[in-house]
Amino acid sequence: MKLQERGILLIPIDFTEQSLLAIKQAYNLAKYTHSKIVLLHTYEKVGQERLEDLKALTTKTETESGVPTEFMNVKGNIYSEVPKISEEIKATLVIVGLESHMKAKNIVGASASKMIRECICPVISIRGKDHKDGCENILLPLDLSRESREKVDVAIQFAKYFGASIRILAVFSLSDAAYENQLLAYSHQVKQYIKSKGISCSNKSMASDHLAETIVEYANKIESDLIIIMNKPNLSIKEFFSGTEAQKVVDVSNLPVMTINPSKKESLMSFGTGF
């Protein structure tokens, strides 16, 4: 998967503090990739359009960012419309500010996690309040699934855009020694590949039975600016109701998280956790 330059950054807007913060977080990325920004506002009832507010916000965004900015005002539910609109306009990336943490019961409904899973393009979710002008440190958790490899090139692209370094994290369970050995060997290979692209890279391994929490804790420890994860394409019944480890990272992280959905041609081959 490759993020195309001169693309479209789609930002869902509901005028909450967090959604407005997502706009500012998009400024530098839009500049570096020569992309335009599209603000998407949805309303469920006539009278909730907020058209004048949307026009004013679009003008302000274009003035502050220095990049072309447009808006869309669509009747419907925000979680349902974002995947459809992103595909319709061929968005390069969705950047969404999430106000509250997801609940397990919402995973089967019109929720943030379902929206992220259904977007074809990568989604950056932002929960924290801190505004960062750039990206110096990218955390790349790895597992052995084939889909996990798709995010490596995306991480390299982002690192090149921002002049960032990449920190690989191999997280494994103490009860699976064979998996640990394979994962450590693979993470070393990935490190060498990333360094061959001219990107500063290091790798770290950690044993944990609480993968999502361990990843976020480590990301904060090393002052990471972005965590890049891969969604698991096929959910078991248990995962369908309680979520995958990848979804849990989005839920618990106070740092921006980029979620990449695997390409359809490989989606039947995943047996990993979704990192």
C-alpha positions in Angstrom: 0.0 0.0 0.0 1.3 3.4 -0.9 0.1 6.9 0.1 0.0 9.0 -3.1 1.3 12.5 -3.2 -1.2 15.1 -4.4 -4.0 13.3 -2.7 -7.0 14.1 -0.6 -7.1 14.3 3.2 -10.7 13.7 4.5 -11.5 15.1 7.9 -14.9 14.4 9.5 -16.1 17.5 11.4 -18.7 17.8 14.1 -17.3 21.0 15.6 -16.2 19.4 18.8 -12.7 20.4 20.1 -11.2 17.1 19.1 -12.5 17.3 15.5 -11.1 20.8 15.2 -7.8 19.6 16.5 -7.7 17.0 13.8 -7.8 19.7 11.2 -4.7 21.4 12.6 -2.9 18.1 12.8 -3.4 17.7 9.1 -1.8 21.0 8.0 1.8 19.8 7.7 0.9 16.4 6.1 -1.2 18.2 3.5 1.7 20.5 2.7 4.3 17.8 2.5 2.2 15.6 0.2 0.7 18.5 -1.8 -2.8 17.3 -0.8 -6.0 19.2 -0.5 -8.2 19.0 2.6 -11.8 18.0 2.5 -13.9 18.8 5.6 -16.9 16.4 5.9 -19.9 17.4 8.0 -22.9 15.2 8.4 -26.3 15.9 9.8 -29.2 13.6 10.6 -32.1 16.1 10.6 -33.0 19.2 8.6 -31.9 22.3 10.5 -28.7 20.7 11.7 -26.7 21.5 8.5 -24.6 24.3 10.0 -23.7 25.4 6.5 -22.5 28.9 7.4 -20.3 27.5 10.2 -18.9 25.0 7.7 -18.1 27.6 5.1 -16.3 29.8 7.7 -14.3 26.8 9.0 -13.3 25.9 5.4 -12.1 29.4 4.7 -10.2 29.5 8.0 -8.6 26.1 7.3 -7.4 27.2 3.9 -6.0 30.4 5.1 -4.1 28.9 8.1 -2.9 25.8 6.2 -2.0 27.4 2.9 -3.5 24.3 1.1 -6.7 24.1 -1.0 -9.7 23.2 1.3 -13.2 22.1 0.3 -16.2 21.0 2.3 -19.0 18.4 2.0 -22.3 18.6 3.9 -24.0 15.3 3.8 -27.2 14.0 5.4 -26.6 10.8 7.3 -24.7 9.2 10.2 -21.0 10.3 10.4 -19.7 6.7 11.1 -21.6 5.3 8.1 -20.9 8.1 5.7 -17.1 8.4 6.2 -16.2 5.0 4.6 -18.5 5.7 1.6 -17.4 9.3 1.0 -13.7 8.3 1.4 -14.1 5.7 -1.3 -16.2 8.0 -3.5 -13.6 10.8 -3.5 -10.6 8.5 -3.5 -9.3 9.9 -0.2 -5.6 9.2 0.5 -6.1 9.4 4.2 -8.9 10.0 6.8 -7.9 12.0 9.9 -10.5 11.8 12.6 -10.6 13.3 16.1 -12.3 11.0 18.6 -13.8 12.6 21.7 -14.5 9.5 23.8 -13.3 6.0 24.1 -15.1 3.2 22.3 -17.2 0.7 24.2 -17.2 -3.0 23.2 -21.0 -2.9 22.7 -20.6 -0.3 20.0 -18.3 -2.4 17.8 -21.2 -4.1 16.0 -23.0 -0.8 15.5 -22.4 2.5 13.7 -19.3 3.3 15.7 -15.8 4.6 15.4 -14.2 1.2 15.3 -16.6 0.0 12.5 -15.9 3.2 10.6 -12.2 2.6 10.8 -12.5 -1.0 9.7 -14.6 -0.1 6.7 -12.4 2.7 5.3 -10.3 1.5 2.3 -7.6 4.2 2.9 -5.6 4.5 6.2 -7.2 6.3 9.1 -5.4 8.4 11.6 -7.3 8.7 14.9 -6.5 11.4 17.4 -7.7 11.3 21.0 -5.1 13.4 22.8 -5.3 17.2 23.1 -1.7 18.0 22.4 -1.1 19.6 19.0 2.1 18.5 17.2 3.5 20.3 14.2 5.5 17.4 12.9 6.4 13.8 13.4 9.8 12.9 14.7 9.3 9.4 16.1 7.1 6.6 14.6 6.3 3.4 16.5 5.8 0.4 14.4 4.5 -2.7 16.3 5.0 -5.9 14.4 3.6 -9.4 14.3 4.1 -12.2 11.7 0.9 -11.8 9.7 1.4 -11.0 6.0 -0.8 -7.9 6.3 1.6 -6.5 8.9 4.2 -6.2 6.2 2.0 -3.7 4.2 2.4 -1.0 6.8 6.2 -1.1 6.7 6.3 0.9 3.4 3.7 3.3 4.7 5.8 3.9 7.8 8.8 4.6 5.5 6.9 7.1 3.5 5.8 9.0 6.6 9.3 8.9 8.0 10.6 10.5 4.7 7.9 13.1 4.7 8.8 14.3 8.2 12.4 13.3 8.5 11.3 10.9 11.3 12.9 7.8 12.8 11.1 4.5 13.1 11.1 2.4 16.3 10.1 -1.2 15.8 8.4 -3.0 18.7 8.0 -6.8 18.6 5.5 -7.8 21.3 5.1 -11.5 22.1 3.6 -13.8 24.8 6.0 -15.6 27.1 4.1 -18.8 26.5 5.0 -19.0 22.8 8.8 -19.4 22.5 8.6 -20.5 18.8 6.6 -17.4 17.8 9.1 -15.2 19.8 12.1 -16.5 17.9 10.4 -16.0 14.5 9.2 -12.6 15.4 12.6 -11.4 16.6 14.3 -12.6 13.4 11.6 -10.9 11.3 11.9 -7.6 13.2 15.6 -7.6 12.6 15.0 -8.1 8.9 12.5 -5.2 8.8 15.0 -3.0 10.6 17.6 -3.7 8.0 15.1 -3.0 5.2 14.1 0.3 6.7 17.7 1.4 7.2 18.5 0.5 3.6 15.9 3.2 2.7 17.9 5.8 4.5 15.6 5.9 7.6 17.0 5.8 11.1 15.6 2.7 12.8 15.9 0.6 16.0 14.1 -2.4 17.2 12.9 -3.5 20.7 11.3 -6.7 21.9 8.9 -7.0 24.9 7.0 -9.9 26.4 3.5 -9.1 27.5 0.0 -10.7 27.8 -1.6 -7.2 27.5 -0.4 -6.2 24.0 -2.4 -3.0 23.4 -1.5 -1.5 26.8 2.1 -2.4 26.4 2.3 -0.8 23.0 0.8 2.5 24.1 2.9 2.6 27.3 6.1 2.1 25.3 5.0 4.7 22.7 4.6 7.2 25.5 7.9 6.2 27.1 9.9 6.9 23.9 7.8 10.0 23.1 6.4 8.6 19.9 4.4 11.0 17.7 2.5 8.3 15.8 1.7 4.6 16.2 1.1 2.6 12.9 -1.0 -0.5 13.2 -2.7 -3.0 10.8 -6.3 -4.1 11.2 -7.1 -7.8 11.3 -9.4 -8.5 8.3 -11.3 -11.5 9.6 -12.8 -11.5 13.1 -13.7 -14.4 15.3 -17.1 -14.3 17.1 -15.2 -13.2 20.3 -13.3 -10.5 18.5 -16.5 -9.3 16.8 -18.0 -8.4 20.2 -14.9 -7.5 22.2 -12.5 -6.1 19.6 -9.1 -7.0 18.4 -5.8 -5.9 19.9 -5.4 -3.4 17.0 -8.8 -1.8 17.9 -7.8 -1.7 21.6 -4.7 0.3 20.7 -6.9 2.9 19.1 -9.2 2.8 22.1 -6.5 3.3 24.8 -4.0 5.4 23.0 -3.6 9.1 23.9 -1.3 9.4 20.9 -2.3 9.6 17.2 -2.8 6.1 15.7 -2.7 5.3 12.0 -4.8 2.2 11.2 -4.2 0.5 7.9 -6.7 -2.0 6.5 -5.1 -4.9 4.5 -5.5 -5.1 0.8 -8.3 -7.4 -0.3 -6.0 -9.8 -2.2 -4.2 -10.8 1.0 -7.0 -10.4 3.5 -7.7 -14.2 3.7 -4.1 -15.0 4.8 -4.0 -13.3 8.2 -3.5 -15.2 11.4 -1.9 -12.5 13.5 -3.2 -10.0 16.1 -3.4 -7.1 13.7 -0.2 -5.2 14.3 
